[in-house]
Amino acid sequence: MKEKIYTIPVLDAFQTESECPFCTLYNTLEQNSINFTLGPSYMENDVRIETNKKGFCLPHYQMMSKEKNSLGLALMLHTHMIHVHKNLNELLKKQKPNKKSSFPSFFSKKGNTGVTENLVEQYLHEIHNSCYICEQIQNTFDRYVDTFFYLWKKDKSFIDLVKKCNGFCLQHFGVLYSTAPNFLNQIQLSDFYECIIPLQLENLKRIEEELDWFIKKFDYRYEKEPWKNSKDALPRGILKMAGSSKKV
């Protein structure tokens, strides 16, 4: 298997014991992005422009607050807050509440489609759903999905590696299942589904059985029986069903 710089993270993830190699990739990207954001980069003008504009989602605010650079986070939060305050203030001046309405509402502006848009609500929605770190992760993660299918088409030893993995979380199985037609021709697609569908179902069954044994171990009749592979079945089962990332 010939490694190239852009294939190494994907190959490493599939060589790591995990319930989902793509969750492993995501978690590594997430930690790297947090380290980058809280590193010297937060003083760079181009990074600060982006963090001022986008801010962060609650999970990433919480993750960064547990790191050791509270000053860096405070500086980014402060300038982001100034940016949002300024924009919101301008929009609220333009769209004052409609006194004729019995319910609070704002004067709206019609877009090109003729649909009335509430600019204040639209801006608040954008701010609430934007995150500098999520965007950085997603851009790289999308390239990892591309790399996965590149390796699948070009390297038979990678196919063998995939066949040996523990399947995927449902979220990332869905990504592979739905995007495969964008990368593979009809013959390749048929072979791909013949591999990953049984792989996924077999590993779901494996987790079910391990969870069943985990539950049985709470019964006094099984108290002296060995745990087998079920001691950590609960967190692995949660990862299998819900993944360890909120976006893909």
SEBA-683238 format. One record per atom (N, C-alpha, C): atom name; y, z, x negated. Coordinates in Angstrom, 2 decimals, decimal comma. Example, Ala and Ser with C-alpha at 12.3 -4.5 7.8 and 13.67 -1.06 7.14 Angstrom:
<rs>
R atom   north      up    east
R    N   -5,69    7,80  -13,19
R   CA   -4,50    7,80  -12,30
R    C   -3,30    7,80  -13,20
R    N   -2,25    7,08  -12,85
R   CA   -1,06    7,14  -13,67
R    C    0,03    7,87  -12,90
</rs>
This chain:
<rs>
R atom   north      up    east
R    N   -1,18    0,00   -0,85
R   CA    0,00    0,00    0,00
R    C    1,25    0,00   -0,89
R    N    1,98   -1,10   -0,90
R   CA    3,16   -1,22   -1,76
R    C    4,35   -0,55   -1,09
R    N    4,91    0,45   -1,79
R   CA    6,02    1,21   -1,22
R    C    7,35    0,59   -1,62
R    N    8,28    0,56   -0,67
R   CA    9,65    0,19   -0,94
R    C   10,52    1,34   -0,47
R    N   11,77    1,34   -0,93
R   CA   12,65    2,48   -0,60
R    C   12,70    2,75    0,89
R    N   12,82    1,72    1,72
R   CA   12,98    1,92    3,16
R    C   11,66    2,25    3,87
R    N   10,53    2,05    3,16
R   CA    9,24    2,38    3,79
R    C    8,74    3,77    3,43
R    N    9,27    4,35    2,36
R   CA    8,76    5,63    1,87
R    C    8,82    6,75    2,91
R    N    9,96    6,97    3,61
R   CA    9,99    8,05    4,60
R    C    8,94    7,90    5,70
R    N    8,73    6,65    6,15
R   CA    7,74    6,41    7,22
R    C    6,33    6,68    6,69
R    N    6,03    6,19    5,50
R   CA    4,71    6,43    4,90
R    C    4,47    7,92    4,68
R    N    5,49    8,61    4,19
R   CA    5,36   10,06    3,96
R    C    5,09   10,81    5,26
R    N    5,77   10,42    6,33
R   CA    5,60   11,09    7,63
R    C    4,18   10,92    8,15
R    N    3,61    9,75    7,95
R   CA    2,24    9,50    8,44
R    C    1,18   10,10    7,52
R    N    1,59   10,51    6,35
R   CA    0,65   11,19    5,45
R    C    0,73   12,71    5,60
R    N    1,67   13,17    6,42
R   CA    1,85   14,60    6,65
R    C    1,07   15,03    7,89
R    N    0,41   16,17    7,82
R   CA   -0,33   16,69    8,97
R    C    0,68   17,11   10,04
R    N    0,67   16,41   11,16
R   CA    1,65   16,67   12,21
R    C    1,12   16,15   13,54
R    N    1,60   16,74   14,63
R   CA    1,23   16,23   15,95
R    C    2,01   14,98   16,31
R    N    3,09   14,70   15,55
R   CA    3,86   13,48   15,79
R    C    4,64   13,11   14,53
R    N    4,25   12,06   13,83
R   CA    4,98   11,65   12,63
R    C    6,45   11,33   12,88
R    N    6,74   10,83   14,08
R   CA    8,13   10,49   14,38
R    C    8,99   11,73   14,60
R    N    8,40   12,80   15,09
R   CA    9,12   14,07   15,16
R    C    9,41   14,59   13,75
R    N    8,46   14,40   12,84
R   CA    8,66   14,78   11,44
R    C    9,83   14,00   10,86
R    N    9,87   12,71   11,12
R   CA   10,98   11,87   10,66
R    C   12,30   12,35   11,25
R    N   12,31   12,61   12,55
R   CA   13,53   13,03   13,22
R    C   14,04   14,35   12,65
R    N   13,13   15,31   12,49
R   CA   13,54   16,63   12,00
R    C   14,12   16,56   10,59
R    N   13,53   15,70    9,75
R   CA   14,06   15,52    8,40
R    C   15,45   14,89    8,45
R    N   15,60   13,88    9,29
R   CA   16,91   13,24    9,45
R    C   17,94   14,24    9,95
R    N   17,54   15,07   10,89
R   CA   18,46   16,05   11,48
R    C   18,95   17,04   10,43
R    N   18,03   17,58    9,64
R   CA   18,43   18,55    8,63
R    C   19,28   17,90    7,54
R    N   18,92   16,68    7,15
R   CA   19,72   15,96    6,15
R    C   21,14   15,69    6,66
R    N   21,23   15,34    7,95
R   CA   22,54   15,04    8,54
R    C   23,40   16,30    8,63
R    N   22,78   17,43    8,96
R   CA   23,51   18,70    9,01
R    C   23,99   19,08    7,61
R    N   23,12   18,93    6,61
R   CA   23,50   19,23    5,23
R    C   24,65   18,34    4,76
R    N   24,59   17,06    5,13
R   CA   25,66   16,11    4,76
R    C   26,97   16,49    5,44
R    N   26,90   16,80    6,73
R   CA   28,11   17,09    7,50
R    C   28,80   18,36    7,02
R    N   28,00   19,36    6,64
R   CA   28,56   20,63    6,18
R    C   28,78   20,67    4,67
R    N   28,42   19,58    3,99
R   CA   28,64   19,50    2,55
R    C   30,08   19,08    2,25
R    N   30,33   18,62    1,04
R   CA   31,70   18,20    0,66
R    C   32,25   17,09    1,55
R    N   31,34   16,38    2,27
R   CA   31,77   15,23    3,06
R    C   32,75   15,60    4,17
R    N   32,72   16,85    4,64
R   CA   33,60   17,20    5,76
R    C   35,07   17,16    5,37
R    N   35,36   17,10    4,05
R   CA   36,73   16,99    3,59
R    C   37,14   15,52    3,41
R    N   36,18   14,60    3,51
R   CA   36,50   13,18    3,35
R    C   37,16   12,66    4,61
R    N   38,17   11,84    4,44
R   CA   38,99   11,39    5,55
R    C   38,20   10,61    6,59
R    N   37,32    9,68    6,13
R   CA   36,59    8,84    7,09
R    C   35,61    9,66    7,92
R    N   34,99   10,67    7,30
R   CA   34,07   11,55    8,04
R    C   34,84   12,40    9,03
R    N   35,99   12,94    8,59
R   CA   36,77   13,81    9,48
R    C   37,30   13,02   10,69
R    N   37,68   11,77   10,50
R   CA   38,14   10,95   11,63
R    C   37,04   10,85   12,68
R    N   35,81   10,63   12,22
R   CA   34,68   10,49   13,15
R    C   34,33   11,81   13,84
R    N   34,31   12,91   13,07
R   CA   33,98   14,21   13,68
R    C   35,09   14,67   14,62
R    N   36,34   14,34   14,31
R   CA   37,44   14,65   15,22
R    C   37,26   13,94   16,55
R    N   36,84   12,69   16,47
R   CA   36,70   11,87   17,66
R    C   35,47   12,25   18,49
R    N   34,34   12,49   17,83
R   CA   33,07   12,65   18,54
R    C   32,66   14,10   18,73
R    N   33,01   14,97   17,79
R   CA   32,55   16,35   17,87
R    C   31,05   16,42   17,74
R    N   30,43   17,45   18,32
R   CA   28,99   17,66   18,21
R    C   28,44   18,17   19,55
R    N   27,15   17,96   19,75
R   CA   26,49   18,52   20,93
R    C   26,22   20,01   20,70
R    N   25,93   20,73   21,77
R   CA   25,71   22,17   21,66
R    C   24,58   22,52   20,69
R    N   23,40   21,87   20,76
R   CA   22,33   22,23   19,81
R    C   22,76   22,08   18,35
R    N   23,56   21,06   18,04
R   CA   23,96   20,87   16,65
R    C   25,09   21,81   16,25
R    N   25,95   22,19   17,18
R   CA   26,90   23,27   16,90
R    C   26,12   24,55   16,55
R    N   25,10   24,83   17,35
R   CA   24,32   26,05   17,13
R    C   23,57   26,01   15,81
R    N   23,00   24,86   15,47
R   CA   22,28   24,73   14,20
R    C   23,24   24,88   13,01
R    N   24,41   24,26   13,11
R   CA   25,38   24,35   12,01
R    C   25,94   25,76   11,87
R    N   26,06   26,48   12,98
R   CA   26,61   27,84   12,92
R    C   25,66   28,78   12,18
R    N   24,38   28,39   12,04
R   CA   23,41   29,23   11,33
R    C   23,37   28,91    9,83
R    N   24,08   27,86    9,45
R   CA   24,14   27,51    8,03
R    C   25,20   28,37    7,33
R    N   25,38   28,14    6,04
R   CA   26,22   29,05    5,24
R    C   27,67   28,57    5,07
R    N   28,06   27,51    5,79
R   CA   29,42   27,00    5,64
R    C   30,19   27,17    6,95
R    N   30,48   28,41    7,30
R   CA   31,21   28,67    8,55
R    C   32,65   28,15    8,45
R    N   33,24   28,16    7,24
R   CA   34,60   27,64    7,07
R    C   34,64   26,14    7,37
R    N   33,67   25,39    6,82
R   CA   33,62   23,95    7,06
R    C   33,48   23,64    8,54
R    N   32,61   24,37    9,23
R   CA   32,41   24,16   10,66
R    C   33,68   24,50   11,43
R    N   34,33   25,60   11,05
R   CA   35,56   26,01   11,73
R    C   36,65   24,95   11,57
R    N   36,77   24,38   10,36
R   CA   37,78   23,35   10,11
R    C   37,51   22,11   10,98
R    N   36,24   21,69   11,05
R   CA   35,90   20,52   11,87
R    C   36,13   20,80   13,35
R    N   35,73   21,98   13,80
R   CA   35,93   22,35   15,21
R    C   37,41   22,40   15,55
R    N   38,21   22,96   14,64
R   CA   39,64   23,10   14,88
R    C   40,33   21,75   15,02
R    N   40,08   20,83   14,09
R   CA   40,75   19,53   14,16
R    C   40,20   18,68   15,31
R    N   38,91   18,85   15,64
R   CA   38,35   18,16   16,82
R    C   39,01   18,69   18,09
R    N   39,23   19,98   18,16
R   CA   39,86   20,58   19,33
R    C   41,30   20,09   19,49
R    N   42,02   19,97   18,38
R   CA   43,38   19,45   18,43
R    C   43,38   18,01   18,96
R    N   42,43   17,21   18,47
R   CA   42,30   15,81   18,89
R    C   42,02   15,72   20,40
R    N   41,07   16,52   20,88
R   CA   40,71   16,50   22,31
R    C   41,86   17,02   23,16
R    N   42,50   18,09   22,72
R   CA   43,62   18,67   23,45
R    C   44,73   17,64   23,65
R    N   45,06   16,92   22,59
R   CA   46,11   15,90   22,65
R    C   45,75   14,80   23,65
R    N   44,51   14,27   23,54
R   CA   44,09   13,19   24,44
R    C   44,00   13,65   25,89
R    N   43,47   14,84   26,09
R   CA   43,33   15,35   27,46
R    C   44,69   15,61   28,08
R    N   45,61   16,14   27,30
R   CA   46,95   16,41   27,79
R    C   47,64   15,12   28,25
R    N   47,48   14,06   27,47
R   CA   48,09   12,77   27,82
R    C   47,48   12,19   29,10
R    N   46,16   12,31   29,24
R   CA   45,49   11,79   30,43
R    C   45,87   12,59   31,67
R    N   45,96   13,89   31,54
R   CA   46,31   14,74   32,68
R    C   47,74   14,49   33,15
R    N   48,63   14,14   32,23
R   CA   50,00   13,80   32,61
R    C   50,04   12,50   33,41
R    N   49,17   11,56   33,03
R   CA   49,12   10,27   33,72
R    C   48,45   10,37   35,08
R    N   47,46   11,24   35,18
R   CA   46,67   11,35   36,41
R    C   46,81   12,74   37,02
R    N   47,91   12,95   37,71
R   CA   48,15   14,25   38,34
R    C   47,35   14,34   39,62
R    N   47,02   15,56   40,09
R   CA   46,26   15,72   41,33
R    C   46,96   15,07   42,51
R    N   46,17   14,48   43,38
R   CA   46,69   13,82   44,58
R    C   46,93   14,86   45,67
R    N   48,18   15,15   45,96
R   CA   48,51   16,20   46,92
R    C   48,13   15,84   48,35
R    N   47,99   14,54   48,62
R   CA   47,66   14,12   49,98
R    C   46,20   14,36   50,32
R    N   45,39   14,53   49,32
R   CA   43,96   14,74   49,55
R    C   43,67   16,20   49,81
R    N   42,73   16,49   50,68
R   CA   42,35   17,86   50,98
R    C   41,45   18,43   49,88
R    N   40,94   17,56   49,02
R   CA   40,11   18,00   47,89
R    C   40,80   17,62   46,59
R    N   40,62   18,42   45,54
R   CA   41,23   18,08   44,25
R    C   40,71   16,74   43,75
R    N   41,61   15,86   43,39
R   CA   41,21   14,58   42,84
R    C   42,31   14,08   41,91
R    N   42,05   13,01   41,22
R   CA   43,04   12,46   40,30
R    C   43,31   11,01   40,66
R    N   44,59   10,61   40,45
R   CA   44,90    9,19   40,60
R    C   44,07    8,43   39,58
R    N   43,53    7,34   40,00
R   CA   42,62    6,61   39,13
R    C   43,16    5,24   38,81
R    N   42,52    4,62   37,85
R   CA   42,92    3,29   37,42
R    C   41,76    2,33   37,64
R    N   42,05    1,16   38,19
R   CA   40,99    0,19   38,44
R    C   40,70   -0,61   37,18
R    N   39,41   -0,72   36,87
R   CA   38,99   -1,49   35,71
R    C   38,87   -2,96   36,06
R    N   38,33   -3,74   35,13
R   CA   38,19   -5,19   35,35
R    C   37,24   -5,50   36,50
R    N   36,31   -4,58   36,77
R   CA   35,34   -4,83   37,84
R    C   35,91   -4,50   39,21
R    N   37,10   -3,91   39,25
R   CA   37,68   -3,51   40,53
R    C   37,23   -2,14   40,97
R    N   36,32   -1,51   40,21
R   CA   35,83   -0,19   40,56
R    C   36,82    0,86   40,07
R    N   37,16    1,80   40,94
R   CA   38,11    2,83   40,56
R    C   37,50    3,78   39,54
R    N   38,24    4,02   38,46
R   CA   37,74    4,89   37,40
R    C   38,66    6,09   37,27
R    N   38,09    7,26   37,19
R   CA   38,85    8,46   36,92
R    C   38,86    8,66   35,41
R    N   40,01    8,42   34,79
R   CA   40,07    8,42   33,34
R    C   39,85    9,81   32,74
R    N   40,28   10,85   33,46
R   CA   40,07   12,21   32,98
R    C   38,58   12,54   32,97
R    N   37,93   12,28   34,10
R   CA   36,49   12,56   34,19
R    C   35,72   11,73   33,18
R    N   36,12   10,48   33,02
R   CA   35,44    9,59   32,07
R    C   35,57   10,13   30,65
R    N   36,76   10,59   30,28
R   CA   36,97   11,12   28,93
R    C   36,18   12,39   28,71
R    N   36,19   13,29   29,70
R   CA   35,43   14,54   29,58
R    C   33,94   14,26   29,46
R    N   33,46   13,27   30,21
R   CA   32,04   12,89   30,13
R    C   31,70   12,37   28,74
R    N   32,59   11,52   28,19
R   CA   32,35   10,96   26,86
R    C   32,31   12,06   25,80
R    N   33,25   12,99   25,87
R   CA   33,31   14,08   24,89
R    C   32,06   14,96   25,00
R    N   31,66   15,26   26,23
R   CA   30,50   16,13   26,44
R    C   29,22   15,49   25,92
R    N   29,16   14,17   25,94
R   CA   27,92   13,47   25,58
R    C   27,98   12,80   24,21
R    N   29,01   13,09   23,43
R   CA   29,10   12,50   22,10
R    C   28,77   13,54   21,03
R    N   28,18   13,08   19,94
R   CA   27,82   13,98   18,85
R    C   27,72   13,16   17,56
R    N   28,50   13,52   16,59
R   CA   28,50   12,81   15,30
R    C   27,11   12,82   14,67
R    N   26,44   13,97   14,69
R   CA   25,13   14,10   14,05
R    C   24,08   13,30   14,82
R    N   24,07   13,41   16,14
R   CA   23,11   12,64   16,94
R    C   23,23   11,15   16,65
R    N   24,46   10,67   16,52
R   CA   24,67    9,25   16,28
R    C   24,15    8,84   14,90
R    N   24,40    9,70   13,90
R   CA   23,90    9,41   12,55
R    C   22,37    9,35   12,54
R    N   21,76   10,31   13,22
R   CA   20,29   10,36   13,28
R    C   19,75    9,11   13,97
R    N   20,33    8,79   15,13
R   CA   19,81    7,68   15,93
R    C   19,86    6,36   15,18
R    N   20,95    6,13   14,45
R   CA   21,08    4,87   13,71
R    C   19,96    4,70   12,69
R    N   19,64    5,79   11,97
R   CA   18,57    5,72   10,97
R    C   17,20    5,71   11,63
R    N   17,06    6,50   12,69
R   CA   15,77    6,56   13,38
R    C   15,37    5,18   13,92
R    N   16,33    4,44   14,46
R   CA   16,04    3,09   14,95
R    C   15,50    2,20   13,84
R    N   16,03    2,38   12,63
R   CA   15,53    1,59   11,49
R    C   14,13    2,01   11,11
R    N   13,80    3,29   11,29
R   CA   12,43    3,75   11,02
R    C   11,44    3,12   12,00
R    N   11,85    2,96   13,24
R   CA   10,98    2,29   14,21
R    C   10,76    0,83   13,79
R    N   11,83    0,17   13,35
R   CA   11,70   -1,20   12,83
R    C   10,73   -1,23   11,65
R    N   10,86   -0,25   10,76
R   CA   10,01   -0,19    9,56
R    C    8,56    0,04    9,94
R    N    8,32    0,88   10,95
R   CA    6,96    1,12   11,41
R    C    6,28   -0,20   11,79
R    N    6,97   -1,01   12,57
R   CA    6,36   -2,27   13,01
R    C    6,29   -3,29   11,88
R    N    7,23   -3,24   10,95
R   CA    7,15   -4,09    9,76
R    C    5,87   -3,77    8,98
R    N    5,62   -2,49    8,76
R   CA    4,42   -2,08    8,03
R    C    3,16   -2,43    8,82
R    N    3,22   -2,27   10,13
R   CA    2,06   -2,58   10,97
R    C    1,66   -4,05   10,81
R    N    2,64   -4,93   10,73
R   CA    2,37   -6,37   10,62
R    C    1,99   -6,80    9,21
R    N    2,51   -6,08    8,20
R   CA    2,37   -6,54    6,82
R    C    1,29   -5,82    6,02
R    N    0,88   -4,62    6,45
R   CA    0,05   -3,79    5,58
R    C   -1,13   -3,19    6,34
R    N   -2,33   -3,71    6,09
R   CA   -3,51   -3,22    6,79
R    C   -3,80   -1,76    6,47
R    N   -3,47   -1,33    5,25
R   CA   -3,73    0,07    4,89
R    C   -2,85    1,01    5,71
R    N   -1,69    0,52    6,15
R   CA   -0,84    1,35    7,01
R    C   -1,49    1,51    8,39
R    N   -2,11    0,46    8,89
R   CA   -2,83    0,55   10,17
R    C   -3,91    1,62   10,07
R    N   -4,63    1,62    8,95
R   CA   -5,66    2,65    8,74
R    C   -5,05    4,05    8,72
R    N   -3,86    4,15    8,16
R   CA   -3,16    5,44    8,10
R    C   -2,77    5,90    9,50
R    N   -2,30    4,98   10,31
R   CA   -1,93    5,31   11,70
R    C   -3,15    5,77   12,47
R    N   -4,27    5,10   12,27
R   CA   -5,50    5,45   13,00
R    C   -5,98    6,87   12,68
R    N   -5,59    7,38   11,51
R   CA   -6,02    8,72   11,10
R    C   -5,06    9,82   11,53
R    N   -3,90    9,44   12,08
R   CA   -2,91   10,45   12,44
R    C   -3,32   11,14   13,75
R    N   -2,57   12,19   14,11
R   CA   -2,89   12,98   15,30
R    C   -2,21   12,47   16,56
R    N   -1,85   11,20   16,57
R   CA   -1,15   10,66   17,72
R    C    0,33   11,03   17,66
R    N    0,97   11,05   18,82
R   CA    2,42   11,21   18,89
R    C    2,79   12,14   20,04
R    N    4,00   12,66   20,00
R   CA    4,48   13,34   21,20
R    C    4,66   12,28   22,28
R    N    4,73   12,70   23,53
R   CA    4,84   11,74   24,63
R    C    6,11   10,89   24,51
R    N    7,19   11,52   24,07
R   CA    8,46   10,81   23,94
R    C    8,35    9,65   22,96
R    N    7,79    9,91   21,80
R   CA    7,73    8,86   20,78
R    C    6,58    7,88   21,02
R    N    5,53    8,34   21,70
R   CA    4,51    7,39   22,14
R    C    5,15    6,38   23,09
R    N    6,03    6,88   23,97
R   CA    6,74    5,99   24,89
R    C    7,62    4,99   24,17
R    N    8,26    5,41   23,08
R   CA    9,09    4,51   22,29
R    C    8,24    3,38   21,71
R    N    7,11    3,74   21,11
R   CA    6,23    2,72   20,52
R    C    5,66    1,79   21,60
R    N    5,22    2,37   22,69
R   CA    4,59    1,60   23,76
R    C    5,58    0,58   24,35
R    N    6,82    1,01   24,56
R   CA    7,79    0,15   25,25
R    C    8,49   -0,84   24,32
R    N    8,62   -0,50   23,03
R   CA    9,33   -1,41   22,12
R    C    8,42   -2,37   21,38
R    N    7,11   -2,12   21,40
R   CA    6,17   -2,99   20,68
R    C    6,32   -4,47   21,02
R    N    6,52   -4,84   22,30
R   CA    6,67   -6,27   22,61
R    C    7,86   -6,92   21,93
R    N    8,83   -6,13   21,49
R   CA    9,99   -6,69   20,80
R    C    9,67   -7,08   19,35
R    N    8,56   -6,56   18,82
R   CA    8,24   -6,76   17,41
R    C    6,97   -7,56   17,17
R    N    6,06   -7,57   18,14
R   CA    4,72   -8,14   17,93
R    C    4,47   -9,32   18,83
R    N    3,72  -10,29   18,31
R   CA    3,30  -11,39   19,18
R    C    2,15  -10,93   20,07
R    N    1,67  -11,80   20,92
R   CA    0,69  -11,40   21,93
R    C   -0,60  -10,86   21,32
R    N   -1,09  -11,51   20,27
R   CA   -2,33  -11,07   19,63
R    C   -2,12   -9,73   18,93
R    N   -1,01   -9,64   18,19
R   CA   -0,68   -8,38   17,50
R    C   -0,49   -7,24   18,50
R    N    0,14   -7,56   19,62
R   CA    0,40   -6,54   20,64
R    C   -0,88   -6,01   21,24
R    N   -1,82   -6,90   21,49
R   CA   -3,11   -6,50   22,04
R    C   -3,84   -5,57   21,08
R    N   -3,84   -5,93   19,80
R   CA   -4,49   -5,08   18,78
R    C   -3,79   -3,73   18,66
R    N   -2,47   -3,76   18,76
R   CA   -1,69   -2,53   18,64
R    C   -2,03   -1,55   19,77
R    N   -2,04   -2,08   21,00
R   CA   -2,35   -1,21   22,15
R    C   -3,80   -0,70   22,08
R    N   -4,70   -1,54   21,59
R   CA   -6,10   -1,12   21,46
R    C   -6,25    0,01   20,47
R    N   -5,29    0,13   19,57
R   CA   -5,32    1,23   18,59
R    C   -4,63    2,48   19,13
R    N   -3,36    2,34   19,56
R   CA   -2,59    3,57   19,83
R    C   -2,90    4,21   21,19
R    N   -3,38    3,44   22,16
R   CA   -3,67    4,05   23,47
R    C   -4,86    5,00   23,38
R    N   -6,02    4,56   22,83
R   CA   -7,13    5,52   22,67
R    C   -6,76    6,67   21,73
R    N   -6,00    6,36   20,68
R   CA   -5,57    7,38   19,73
R    C   -4,77    8,48   20,45
R    N   -3,83    8,06   21,29
R   CA   -3,00    9,03   22,01
R    C   -3,82    9,84   23,00
R    N   -4,68    9,19   23,75
R   CA   -5,49    9,89   24,76
R    C   -6,47   10,86   24,12
R    N   -7,07   10,45   23,01
R   CA   -8,02   11,33   22,31
R    C   -7,33   12,59   21,78
R    N   -6,13   12,42   21,29
R   CA   -5,42   13,57   20,73
R    C   -4,82   14,46   21,81
R    N   -4,49   13,90   22,95
R   CA   -4,10   14,73   24,09
R    C   -5,29   15,58   24,54
R    N   -6,47   14,96   24,57
R   CA   -7,69   15,69   24,94
R    C   -7,98   16,81   23,93
R    N   -7,77   16,51   22,65
R   CA   -7,99   17,51   21,62
R    C   -7,10   18,73   21,83
R    N   -5,82   18,49   22,11
R   CA   -4,89   19,59   22,34
R    C   -5,26   20,37   23,60
R    N   -5,68   19,66   24,63
R   CA   -6,11   20,32   25,88
R    C   -7,25   21,30   25,59
R    N   -8,21   20,84   24,80
R   CA   -9,38   21,69   24,49
R    C   -8,98   22,88   23,63
R    N   -8,05   22,66   22,68
R   CA   -7,58   23,76   21,84
R    C   -6,79   24,78   22,65
R    N   -6,00   24,31   23,59
R   CA   -5,26   25,22   24,47
R    C   -6,22   26,00   25,37
R    N   -7,26   25,31   25,83
R   CA   -8,26   25,98   26,67
R    C   -8,92   27,12   25,90
R    N   -9,23   26,86   24,63
R   CA   -9,85   27,92   23,82
R    C   -8,85   29,04   23,52
R    N   -7,61   28,67   23,30
R   CA   -6,55   29,66   23,09
R    C   -6,46   30,61   24,29
R    N   -6,52   30,04   25,48
R   CA   -6,46   30,85   26,71
R    C   -7,69   31,74   26,83
R    N   -8,86   31,17   26,51
R   CA  -10,10   31,94   26,59
R    C  -10,08   33,15   25,65
R    N   -9,39   33,04   24,53
R   CA   -9,34   34,13   23,56
R    C   -8,65   35,38   24,10
R    N   -7,93   35,24   25,22
R   CA   -7,31   36,40   25,85
R    C   -8,27   37,11   26,81
R    N   -9,42   36,50   27,00
R   CA  -10,48   37,09   27,83
R    C  -11,36   37,96   26,92
R    N  -11,62   39,18   27,33
R   CA  -12,39   40,11   26,48
R    C  -13,76   39,55   26,11
R    N  -14,30   38,68   26,94
R   CA  -15,62   38,12   26,66
R    C  -15,61   37,21   25,43
R    N  -14,44   36,70   25,04
R   CA  -14,33   35,81   23,89
R    C  -13,61   36,49   22,72
R    N  -13,39   37,78   22,84
R   CA  -12,58   38,50   21,86
R    C  -13,12   38,38   20,45
R    N  -14,42   38,42   20,30
R   CA  -15,02   38,39   18,97
R    C  -15,37   36,97   18,50
R    N  -15,09   35,99   19,33
R   CA  -15,34   34,60   18,95
R    C  -14,27   34,12   17,96
R    N  -14,58   33,16   17,10
R   CA  -13,57   32,65   16,16
R    C  -12,46   31,88   16,89
R    N  -11,28   31,82   16,31
R   CA  -10,15   31,12   16,92
R    C  -10,31   29,60   16,82
R    N  -11,17   29,13   15,92
R   CA  -11,31   27,70   15,64
R    C   -9,94   27,15   15,22
R    N   -9,51   26,06   15,87
R   CA   -8,20   25,48   15,52
R    C   -7,12   25,82   16,54
R    N   -7,33   26,85   17,33
R   CA   -6,46   27,08   18,48
R    C   -5,35   28,12   18,27
R    N   -5,29   28,76   17,10
R   CA   -4,29   29,82   16,91
R    C   -2,86   29,33   17,13
R    N   -2,58   28,13   16,68
R   CA   -1,24   27,58   16,87
R    C   -1,23   26,45   17,90
R    N   -2,19   26,49   18,82
R   CA   -2,30   25,42   19,83
R    C   -1,10   25,38   20,76
R    N   -0,49   26,54   21,02
R   CA    0,64   26,57   21,95
R    C    1,85   25,81   21,42
R    N    2,37   26,11   20,21
R   CA    3,51   25,32   19,72
R    C    3,18   23,85   19,51
R    N    1,94   23,56   19,09
R   CA    1,56   22,16   18,91
R    C    1,46   21,44   20,25
R    N    0,99   22,16   21,27
R   CA    0,92   21,58   22,60
R    C    2,30   21,30   23,17
R    N    3,24   22,21   22,92
R   CA    4,62   22,00   23,38
R    C    5,22   20,78   22,69
R    N    4,98   20,67   21,37
R   CA    5,49   19,52   20,64
R    C    4,88   18,23   21,18
R    N    3,60   18,26   21,48
R   CA    2,92   17,07   21,99
R    C    3,54   16,61   23,31
R    N    3,86   17,56   24,17
R   CA    4,36   17,21   25,49
R    C    5,86   16,94   25,51
R    N    6,63   17,72   24,72
R   CA    8,10   17,63   24,82
R    C    8,77   17,10   23,57
R    N    8,01   16,98   22,46
R   CA    8,62   16,54   21,21
R    C    9,46   17,64   20,59
R    N   10,01   17,36   19,44
R   CA   10,87   18,35   18,79
R    C   12,28   17,80   18,63
R    N   12,56   16,68   19,31
R   CA   13,91   16,11   19,25
R    C   14,38   15,78   20,65
R    N   15,74   15,84   20,88
R   CA   16,25   15,61   22,22
R    C   16,57   14,15   22,47
R    N   16,61   13,31   21,38
R   CA   16,92   11,89   21,54
R    C   15,98   11,07   20,68
R    N   15,89    9,78   21,03
R   CA   15,12    8,87   20,21
R    C   15,91    7,58   20,02
</rs>
